[in-house]
Structure formats: C-alpha cells, structure tokens
Amino acid sequence: MTAAACQSLVSRGAAGPAARVRAVAAFLISIGAIFLWTAAAGVRAATATAHAECATYAHAIALPDSDLVACWRLAGEEIAMRLVHPGRVWIGVGFGRAMAGSDAVVGRLDTGIVTDVHMTGRTLESIRSDPHQDIGEASIEVRDGSTVLTFRRRLDTRDAYDVRIAASGWQPVIWAVGGAHGFGRHSEYGRAEIDFGAGLVRELGPARLLVLHAVVMVASWGLLVPILLVITRFYKVTPRQDYPALTDNPFWFRTHRLWMTVVVIASTLAAGMAAWTIGGLSLETVHGRIGAAVIALGWFHQGLSALRGTHGGPWDRQHRPRPPDQWFGDHYSMTARRRIFEAIHIPSGFLTAAAGIAAVLTGLFLFSLSWHWYAGYGAFLLVILGLSWKFTRDGRHIRTYVALWGASPQHPGNRPR
C-alpha cells in the first residue's frame, strides 16, 4: 500500500459501526467472489494417446501437463494398469484427491520393487507400506529408454488401507515421478480425475477448499496484517489530527482490534478448510507447523487482550474532564498488570506477524507457483518496509501512551521509572 493509500484510509477518521460493518462485509464478499471464480473454473479434458507399451490395454492416455502415460483395462472386479515415463525414474500413482489419506502404488527403479502403500500426510515419512500387499503382477523396469510400472489389483480389496476404485464415474488420481537414484523428492507430480470405465481423463487443479484456504491466508496474514502493522505503529496520530491539542485518536486501535479479530477468525476457518481437504490436521510439513503456530498465536493474542486492563486518564474518550480521583487506570497509571501486558503483547505481536508471512511463503511453495508470484509478494513487502522506514524518519512513530495523553511529565507513564 502506498503512502497516499494509507492517507485515504485515515482521512475518514474514526469510522462508525456501520462503516466498519461495511468494510468487513466487503472483505468477506471479496473472498467469496474469488472462491466462486475458482469453483467455476472448468476442467480441461485430456486426450487419448497411442503408446507401444499400451498396445494390450483398452485405454491409454497422456496425463494432463505430464510426460506420464497411463493405460489400463478392466476385467471383472480387477484393474490392470501400466504407467510409462521417458527416462529412468521412480513412479508413484495414488487413488485420492491429496497425498494424505490416499492409497498408492510406488515403483522404485533402484531396487526394482513395487509396493502397495498408504499415505497419512505429505512428507516422505508419511508414506507407509501396507501390511497386506494387494497388488499382483507388479514390476518396474526400463524398456526402450522409458520406465514402465505395471501392476494389477482388485477394485475393492476390502483392505482398510486401500481405497475402493470406481469402475465408472470420476475417480480422483494423483501421481509423482522422481529421479532413479533412490526414492525421495519428486520432480513431477499432478492430479486428475479418471473415468476408468469410459476411458476419460480430465485435469483437476488444487481442491477448491484448499485454494480458498490459500486465498484467505494470503489476504489476511500476507497482505492485511503487514498493512495493519503500519497503521498500528505509525497512525496513532493521524496526519490531519491537531496534535498535541487533540489526543487519544481511536482510529488506529479500532482498526487494529477489528481487523485482527477478522484475521484470526477467517484464518481459523481457512485452516479448517485445509484440514478437511487433506483429511485432518497435518504437522508433517514446515508449512503445517508454522501455520498451526500462527493460528495458536492469533488466539493467544485474542485472549491476551483481557490483560489490557482499564484505561483511566484525566479525560474520557469524549475528551470530557474527569475529577482527579477518577484518573486511575491500568494504562494511565502504568500498573504492573499493564507493564506485563505490553512486555508480552508487543514482541509476540511482531513474532506472530513474521510467522504469518512465513506461513504464506511456505504455503505458496506447496502450490509450485512461478517466480512471478514470489517477486510480486516480495515487492509488496519491500513497499511495507519502505513506508516503515519513511514514517520512522519523519517522526511518525509515537509511543502509544504519548499519543493518548501527550508528552507532559505530569502523566505517570511519562515519568522516569
């Protein structure tokens, strides 16, 4: 956000309840519009292909945006599959919308072993061999410069670790391909839906709830929170305010309290969307661990507000004078309770904001976005840092206590400790 945009935000002064409700509604409507746009995006059907290794199979098709060719045939209650990829690679194919909760078959070229596995998360450690290997005629080998993975299995193995494969209708499928020397990080992966009966494949992007999760998290912790930091730190006294004659401008506090509450609630709901999509809370990735910490810290700050204490001071919020016997308040008198609150709230607030940005960056990485996304977000953060440097140089960083009651030493919080 530019300095002019920040100015336009604060020029309205302390917005009334109706304006704040409209602002929150606009934010939520924007998120909803993005979700509907994502949900309405059509899928692109893949086209059938011919491959020498698939000559004896009923169907052969190139998987969307991949060099992997899948071929299969149904025989009663069984399916026989073959996957072919150029070069020497390991190949994995899973039945499900995401790694967590999927049943898969993995062929390793370095060992020549094909294994029936199930996955509980998105890391290497979450891929576990099934107690019952419900695959037959399984092999992986190199022929004519391509790696060929072959296996057959029953559509319904009645194994608790296996997914029932639909003979007709759209079956979610995931796949991954990696280097031939060992089994680890994949260089290629994808998702699709296959109608094994009709021989059709269609592209399937990230799950819609997972996309909405990403949109909400980027909009809240990635964009809104850095802007709120600028407002909270540098707009305790607004440019058009007649300071120090007029103090205690509520704009920054109301903005901070309202929108941080929105951020915490919205991001908690978004975390729930991700957990629902991948089949539960996953702490097996760096993103999952940081994201869980951010949600916990967000709610910690919501609860911490109870320690804020009373306000106090020589005048009330309408700037009507109070008698001296009513000046006492935790904030005005800077009681031990208030000092403890500030000692915890301020450092942990910056830590939470930094963790939120880290969660956004690690989340974007999971979507394998192009460098343009990172460059654009990096430019936004540079604008935030640039504004912070400029406002600091211009003397805009005014201590909260001084912004509320002025710099006079008659006020307890301005006296040497």
C-alpha positions in Angstrom: 0.0 0.0 0.0 1.3 3.4 -0.9 1.5 6.4 1.4 -1.4 8.0 -0.5 -3.5 4.9 0.1 -2.7 4.9 3.8 -3.7 8.6 3.8 -7.0 7.8 2.2 -7.6 5.2 4.9 -7.1 7.5 7.8 -8.6 10.6 6.4 -12.0 9.2 7.3 -11.2 9.5 11.0 -12.8 7.1 13.4 -15.2 5.2 11.3 -18.6 4.5 12.8 -20.0 1.0 13.4 -21.9 0.9 10.1 -18.8 1.8 8.2 -16.8 -0.9 10.0 -19.5 -3.5 9.2 -19.4 -2.5 5.5 -15.7 -2.8 5.5 -15.8 -6.3 7.0 -18.6 -7.3 4.6 -16.6 -6.0 1.6 -13.6 -8.1 2.7 -15.7 -11.3 3.1 -17.5 -10.7 -0.2 -14.2 -10.3 -2.0 -13.0 -13.6 -0.6 -16.3 -15.2 -1.6 -16.0 -13.8 -5.1 -12.6 -15.3 -5.6 -13.9 -18.7 -4.3 -16.8 -18.6 -6.8 -14.4 -17.7 -9.6 -12.2 -20.7 -8.6 -15.1 -23.0 -8.3 -16.4 -22.0 -11.7 -13.1 -22.7 -13.5 -13.7 -25.5 -15.9 -11.5 -28.6 -16.2 -9.7 -29.4 -19.4 -10.2 -32.9 -20.7 -7.0 -34.8 -21.7 -6.8 -36.6 -25.0 -6.2 -40.3 -25.7 -2.7 -41.2 -26.9 -1.0 -44.2 -28.5 2.0 -45.9 -27.0 3.7 -49.2 -27.8 3.7 -50.2 -24.2 -0.1 -49.8 -24.0 -1.0 -52.0 -27.0 -2.6 -54.7 -24.9 -4.7 -52.3 -22.8 -8.2 -51.0 -23.5 -7.3 -47.3 -22.7 -4.2 -45.2 -23.0 -4.0 -41.5 -22.2 -1.4 -38.9 -21.5 -2.0 -37.4 -18.1 -2.6 -33.6 -18.0 0.6 -31.5 -18.1 2.8 -34.5 -17.7 5.1 -36.8 -19.6 3.4 -39.8 -17.9 1.2 -42.1 -19.9 -1.4 -44.2 -18.2 -3.0 -47.2 -19.7 -5.5 -49.7 -18.1 -8.1 -52.3 -18.7 -10.9 -53.6 -16.5 -11.5 -57.3 -16.1 -14.5 -58.0 -13.9 -13.6 -56.8 -10.4 -9.9 -56.1 -11.2 -8.0 -53.4 -12.9 -4.7 -53.8 -14.7 -2.6 -50.6 -15.0 0.6 -49.6 -16.7 2.4 -46.2 -16.4 5.2 -45.2 -18.8 7.6 -42.3 -18.4 10.6 -41.3 -20.5 14.0 -41.9 -18.9 15.0 -43.7 -15.7 12.7 -42.6 -12.9 10.6 -43.9 -9.9 6.9 -43.7 -10.4 4.1 -43.4 -7.9 0.3 -43.4 -8.6 -2.3 -42.8 -5.9 -6.0 -43.0 -5.6 -7.4 -39.9 -3.8 -7.5 -36.2 -4.0 -4.4 -35.5 -2.0 -1.5 -37.4 -0.5 -3.0 -37.5 3.0 -5.5 -40.4 3.1 -4.6 -41.8 -0.4 -3.8 -45.4 -1.3 -0.9 -45.6 -3.7 1.4 -47.9 -5.7 5.1 -46.9 -5.8 7.7 -48.4 -8.1 11.4 -47.9 -7.3 13.8 -48.4 -10.1 16.9 -48.5 -7.8 15.5 -51.6 -6.0 13.2 -52.9 -8.7 10.5 -53.2 -6.0 6.8 -52.2 -6.4 5.0 -51.5 -3.1 1.4 -51.0 -2.1 1.4 -48.1 0.3 -0.9 -45.7 2.1 -0.1 -42.1 2.9 -1.0 -40.2 6.1 0.5 -36.8 5.1 2.6 -35.0 2.5 6.1 -36.0 3.6 8.3 -38.9 2.8 7.9 -40.2 6.4 4.1 -40.4 5.9 4.3 -42.9 3.1 4.0 -46.3 4.7 3.9 -49.8 3.3 0.6 -51.7 3.7 0.5 -54.8 5.9 -1.3 -56.5 3.0 0.2 -56.1 -0.4 -3.0 -56.2 -2.5 -1.2 -55.9 -5.9 -0.2 -58.6 -8.3 2.0 -59.0 -11.4 3.8 -55.9 -10.3 7.1 -54.8 -11.9 9.1 -51.7 -12.8 11.8 -51.8 -15.5 13.3 -49.8 -18.3 12.4 -50.6 -21.8 13.4 -48.6 -24.9 14.5 -45.7 -22.8 11.3 -45.4 -20.8 10.5 -46.6 -17.3 7.5 -48.9 -17.2 5.5 -49.5 -14.0 2.9 -52.4 -14.2 0.5 -53.8 -11.6 -3.0 -55.1 -11.2 -5.3 -55.1 -8.1 -8.9 -55.6 -7.2 -11.2 -52.6 -7.4 -12.3 -53.2 -3.9 -9.7 -55.1 -1.9 -11.7 -54.8 1.4 -8.4 -53.6 3.0 -8.8 -50.8 5.4 -5.6 -49.2 4.0 -6.8 -49.3 0.4 -9.2 -47.0 -1.5 -12.1 -48.5 -3.4 -11.5 -47.7 -7.1 -14.7 -46.7 -9.0 -15.2 -48.7 -12.2 -17.3 -45.9 -13.6 -17.6 -42.2 -12.8 -14.8 -39.8 -11.9 -12.0 -41.3 -9.7 -9.5 -38.8 -8.2 -5.9 -39.8 -9.0 -2.6 -38.3 -8.1 0.9 -39.2 -9.4 4.5 -38.3 -8.9 7.8 -39.0 -10.7 11.4 -38.6 -9.4 15.0 -39.5 -10.1 16.1 -43.1 -10.5 18.7 -43.0 -7.7 16.6 -43.7 -4.6 13.1 -42.6 -3.6 12.5 -39.1 -2.4 11.7 -35.7 -3.7 9.6 -35.7 -6.9 10.5 -33.6 -10.0 7.0 -34.0 -11.5 3.6 -34.5 -9.9 -0.1 -33.9 -10.8 -3.7 -34.6 -10.1 -6.6 -35.7 -12.4 -9.9 -37.5 -12.4 -10.2 -40.7 -14.4 -13.3 -42.4 -15.6 -11.8 -45.9 -15.9 -15.0 -47.3 -17.5 -15.3 -44.7 -20.2 -11.6 -44.2 -20.7 -11.7 -40.5 -20.0 -9.3 -38.2 -18.0 -9.8 -34.6 -17.0 -7.5 -32.2 -15.3 -8.1 -31.4 -11.7 -6.5 -28.4 -10.1 -5.9 -28.0 -6.4 -9.0 -28.7 -4.3 -11.3 -25.7 -4.2 -11.3 -25.5 -0.4 -7.5 -25.7 -0.5 -7.5 -22.8 -3.0 -9.9 -20.8 -0.8 -7.7 -21.6 2.2 -4.7 -20.1 0.3 -6.7 -17.0 -0.8 -7.8 -16.3 2.8 -4.4 -16.8 4.3 -2.7 -14.6 1.7 -5.3 -11.9 2.0 -5.2 -11.9 5.8 -1.7 -12.7 7.1 0.1 -12.0 3.9 -1.5 -8.6 3.0 -3.8 -7.3 5.7 -1.6 -7.9 8.7 1.5 -6.0 7.3 -0.8 -3.1 6.4 -2.2 -3.2 10.0 1.3 -3.1 11.4 2.0 0.1 9.5 -1.3 1.6 10.7 -0.8 0.5 14.3 2.7 1.7 14.5 2.6 5.0 12.6 -1.1 6.2 12.7 -1.6 6.6 16.4 -1.6 10.3 15.5 -3.1 10.8 12.0 -1.7 13.4 9.6 -4.8 15.7 9.9 -5.1 15.5 13.7 -4.5 18.6 15.7 -1.9 17.0 17.9 -0.9 17.6 20.7 -4.0 19.8 21.3 -6.1 16.7 20.4 -5.0 13.3 21.6 -6.4 9.8 22.0 -7.4 9.3 18.4 -9.2 5.9 18.4 -8.7 5.2 14.7 -5.6 3.0 15.0 -6.9 1.0 18.0 -10.3 0.3 16.5 -8.8 -0.6 13.1 -6.2 -2.9 14.8 -8.8 -4.6 17.1 -11.5 -5.1 14.4 -9.3 -6.4 11.6 -7.1 -8.6 13.7 -10.2 -10.3 15.0 -11.4 -10.7 11.5 -7.9 -12.1 10.5 -7.9 -14.6 13.4 -11.4 -15.9 12.8 -11.1 -16.0 9.0 -7.7 -17.8 9.1 -9.0 -20.3 11.6 -11.9 -21.2 9.3 -9.4 -21.4 6.4 -7.2 -23.8 8.4 -10.3 -25.9 8.9 -10.8 -25.9 5.1 -7.3 -27.2 4.6 -7.7 -29.9 7.3 -11.0 -31.0 5.8 -9.4 -31.3 2.3 -6.3 -33.3 3.3 -8.1 -35.5 5.8 -7.1 -33.9 9.1 -4.6 -31.6 10.8 -1.1 -32.2 9.4 2.1 -31.1 11.2 4.4 -33.1 9.0 5.4 -30.1 6.8 7.1 -26.9 7.7 4.0 -25.0 6.4 1.7 -27.1 8.6 3.8 -26.5 11.7 4.2 -22.7 11.1 0.5 -22.4 10.2 -0.6 -24.1 13.3 1.6 -21.9 15.4 0.2 -18.8 13.7 -3.4 -19.8 14.5 -2.4 -20.6 18.1 -0.6 -17.2 18.5 -3.5 -15.4 16.9 -5.9 -16.8 19.5 -3.4 -16.2 22.2 -3.4 -12.6 21.4 -7.2 -12.5 21.4 -7.1 -13.9 25.0 -4.2 -11.7 26.0 -6.4 -8.6 25.5 -8.1 -9.5 28.8 -4.8 -8.4 30.4 -5.0 -5.0 28.9 -6.7 -3.6 32.0 -8.6 -0.3 32.5 -7.9 2.9 30.6 -8.1 5.8 33.0 -6.7 9.3 32.5 -7.7 12.9 33.1 -10.5 12.8 30.4 -12.8 10.2 29.0 -12.9 9.0 25.3 -15.2 12.0 24.5 -12.5 14.3 26.0 -14.7 15.3 28.9 -12.6 16.1 32.0 -12.7 13.7 34.9 -12.1 14.5 38.6 -8.6 13.5 39.8 -10.0 10.7 41.9 -11.2 9.0 38.6 -7.8 9.3 36.8 -6.6 5.9 37.9 -6.5 3.2 35.3 -4.1 0.3 34.5 -2.9 2.1 31.3 -2.8 5.6 32.5 -1.1 4.7 35.8 1.1 2.1 34.1 0.4 -0.6 36.7 2.3 -3.8 36.9 -0.5 -5.5 35.1 -0.2 -3.1 32.1 3.6 -3.4 32.0 3.3 -7.1 31.9 0.7 -6.9 29.1 2.9 -4.6 27.0 6.0 -6.7 27.6 4.2 -9.7 26.2 1.9 -8.2 23.6 4.3 -6.1 21.6 7.2 -8.6 21.0 4.8 -11.5 20.5 2.7 -9.4 18.1 5.7 -8.9 15.8 6.6 -12.6 16.1 3.1 -13.6 15.1 3.1 -11.2 12.1 6.5 -12.6 11.0 5.3 -16.2 11.4 2.2 -15.3 9.4 4.3 -14.1 6.5 6.5 -17.3 6.8 3.3 -19.4 6.7 2.2 -17.6 3.5 5.6 -18.1 1.8 5.8 -21.8 2.7 2.2 -22.3 1.6 2.9 -20.7 -1.8 5.8 -23.1 -2.2 3.4 -26.0 -1.9 1.4 -24.7 -4.9 4.6 -24.7 -7.0 3.9 -21.2 -8.3 6.2 -19.4 -10.8 8.8 -16.9 -9.6 6.5 -14.0 -10.6 4.3 -14.7 -7.5 7.3 -14.5 -5.2 8.6 -11.4 -6.9 5.2 -9.7 -6.6 4.9 -10.5 -2.9 8.4 -9.6 -2.3 7.8 -6.2 -3.9 4.7 -5.7 -1.6 6.9 -6.4 1.5 9.5 -4.0 0.2 6.8 -1.3 0.0 5.8 -2.0 3.6 9.4 -1.8 4.8 9.9 1.3 2.7 6.9 3.0 4.3 8.0 2.0 7.7 11.5 3.5 7.1 10.0 6.7 5.8 7.5 7.1 8.6 10.2 6.4 11.2 12.5 9.0 9.6 9.6 11.5 9.6 9.0 11.0 13.3 5.6 9.3 12.8 6.4 6.6 15.4 4.8 8.0 18.5 4.6 5.9 21.7 1.0 4.8 22.5 1.0 6.5 25.9 2.2 9.8 24.5 -0.4 9.6 21.6 -3.1 9.1 24.2 -2.2 11.7 26.8 0.6 13.8 25.5 4.3 14.0 26.5 3.8 16.0 29.7 5.8 14.6 32.7 2.6 15.1 34.9 1.3 11.9 33.4 2.6 8.8 35.3 3.6 6.9 32.2 6.0 9.7 31.1 7.9 9.8 34.4 11.3 8.0 34.7 10.9 4.5 36.1 
